[in-house]
Amino acid sequence: MNQSSISQSTSPLEEGLELSSQCLFCGSSHFDEEACGVEDFFFKSDEGRFDYLRCCNCGSLWLRNRPYGARLLRAYSRYYTHAERSTGGAERSGFAGKLRKAYIRDRFARSAGLADALIGTALRLAGYNTAGIDEQFRFAPKAPAKVLDYGCGSGEYLLRLYPLGHELHGAEYDPQLVGSLADRGIRVADVANLQDDHWGAEFDHITLAHVLEHVPDPLALLRRLLGWLKPGGTLYLEVPNGGASGLAIFGRYWRGLEAPRHFALPTRRALYAALRDAGFGAITQHINANARRWVWAESLEASPAANRGALSSAMAAAPAETADNAEFLTVLARKPGA
């Protein structure tokens, strides 16, 4: 199916919906139908049914009938914007917790003590797996560093960094949250009022966690963020993977679709191409070890009860998680330069 056949084969759009006729990542209008009749299974803020199309060029998904205006605002009325999901970074007590805190101070804090440095070095030499900790802190540089969390929500990530000595900034879409962190000295800008020149090339690190799938022009946002990074600065980005194994198993009930708020989901190939087109280099990917368990549990619960036995069997037989089929694409990209 191609762009010219969209209007011929679909019924008129409902009020508050607009037709999206091309891939948001590569611009192609050639597609296959991937998941049709998707409902807002998880937040129940919209009673419509939505269709996701698969780009024949880069493999990404995009939402064909997407909301705008008041309907888009309603879609976020029950959303989790105000609280970040837990991905397995709960505080630990006892000796293991003390080691973890020492590593965090050594890895990220402005002023780590000698004991922290010795413990951090010992853990690395012993081959201790710190990937989960590094990912929880989104691979931030050691303080002092200037960090921006774009789409910061309630500011949980910024508050996680707060004791470590970074200069922290946020940008948020929800006007109710703008200014909510001011008592901690964290400035949060309203995305609606941001221009490309709002900041210069001044950030050491920018994070974009589960934001890119919500915007109508992902490439424009990536280019904007590149302009705000210092040469050599890093972008942390996480987005549901349009090529995830979970989508093949759960179809329209897959948690990563989350209609109608997710406008587009890239494949790994498409995301790398978009980052390079925006000007980023040195892209590395990290597999979020907790994402599959969480996403699949949510997807299974949303699926019809009669299907859950077969779905459980499909989950058990699924291939191991790889860079291409991971539930989330979690990447770190660097701005070329110093």
Secondary structure, DSSP 8 states (H G I E B T S, - for coil): --GGGHHHHS----TTEEE--S-TTT----EEEEEEEE--TTT------EEEEEETTT--EEESEEE-HHHHHHHTTT-GGGS----S-----HHHHHHHHHHHHHHH-SS--HHHHHHHHHHHHTT---HHHHHHTTT--SSS-EEEEET-TT-HHHHHHGGGT-EEEEEES-TTTTTTTGGGT-EEEEGGG--TTSS-S-EEEEEEES-GGG-S-HHHHHHHHHHHEEEEEEEEEEEE-TT-HHHHHHGGG-TTT-TTT--EE--HHHHHHHHHHHT-EEEEEE--TTHHHHHHHHHHHHS-GGGHHHHHHHHHH-----TTT-SEEEEEEE-S--
